[in-house]
Amino acid sequence: MAALYYLIFPGFLFAAVAGLLTAWFDRKVTARVQWRQGPPILQNFYDVGKLLVKEVTIPESAHPAVFLMAPAVALSAASLAAAMLGVVNMNWDYTFVGDLIVLWYILSIPSIMIIVGASASGNPLASVGASREMNQLIGYELPMVIALATVIFKVGSINLGEILRYQAEHGPILYSVSGVIACIVALISIQAKLGLVPFDIPEAETELGAGVFMEYSGAALGAFKLTKAILLYTAPIFLITLFWGGVHIKGLGILWAILKYLLFVVLITLIRNTNPRLRIDQSVKFFWCSLTILALIGLLLMFLGY
Amino acid sequence: MPGLNSLKKSIWVYHVACSPCNNCDIEILDLLTPRFDAERFGIVLVGSVRHADALLVTGSVNRQIKPRLQQLYLQAPKPCVVFAIGSCAINGNFFRKSYNIVGPVERVIKEVDPNPIIVYVPGCPPKPEAMISGVVKAIGYLDNLKKAKA
């Protein structure tokens, strides 16, 4: 059963299909913002399908095993995160003590694998990208963890199931001042986790080529693209689970769930389309100063009962 | 080649400027603007040659750039299509008798790979519409190649 959950329904297969469709939605909205037609609905499937059959080049300077292991580990970690979130949303009893913290750790494995893979490729531009990714990871973890703490202290539990049950009884966490602040902080941190503009500093194509993905080609690059797509699906679900009462797949609840999901995706897309890329020092300063202070204000308001 | 079917619908291009006068490059950039919207056909500009399915080569190839172009072609994962864009890339235009020109793109690529897929887009510079037409012809060629293999 666990293998089924992991490989088929809320896990790898479903998350990959949903993620690739979400990535299409993101590209289409971007195209409409720029007054264009945009790609067809199956475009991301074509992209990944093409990458799977192309040649995989391993550079001479690379460490072959680590270089090829990194995308596989990233993909399996992203699928695991999607499966955990999906299962706990299907049944609130499928939870264990501290699964919120485990989930947050699993969500950072893809970023770490990107750093490992880029460092193993032996390309100087990729290593610059890896160092930026590392700085950024340290940057957004702090405000995000404070935003998570706001939810944890309000609910009084570190179980995702308990958080969902609390929201079913007392109304979503988003419907309070501290909840809104924590959600904004989490949304911006998620933007950085997904590596989208204005925080696409590690793969900045105008300065670093493709940055961390510089040396990847063929199926290995396809695995990273799939990881990004699954994360693009997982991140809004994660936000909905924490702040907006989770996803109910019974009756009309599924329509409401899709609407909430698409709202978060559109927000992420619009942030990415209306902002220029930051420098790495600006990004870290933004996360450690402005956003951390905002997150602390949210935490304080939560303790005061707002 | 099994990847050809998806390759037709998702062509990631890498821009190789082999000492051009920049006119062709400006037209390529025009092709990627919202007005022509090449993303409709899955055409995306990529930053790394490892991700490329097509090399857009502009300019007459001179001695300095020749080894770089050959290396870039070898680095691109196969199957890979080369677009020779503009008269300079096709035949050297009026630079062909120049002391530093080593020849058109075709000759330089064929030194490292005897059977490349090269698409010629003539013009000085070619219009973006001409480049779209070139891509359509390349897709037709890939179709024929698939039928011949089957």
Interface residues (C-beta under 8 A of the other chain):
Chain A: R27 A31 Q34 W35 R36 Q37 G38 P39 P40 Q43 Y46 D47 G49 K50 L52 V53 K54 E55 V56 T57 E205 T206 L208 G209 A210 G211 F213 M214 E215 Y216 S217 G218 L221
Chain B: M1 P2 G3 S6 L7 K9 S10 P34 D37 E39 R40 G42 V46 G47 S48 R50 H51 D53 Q75 P77 K78 P79
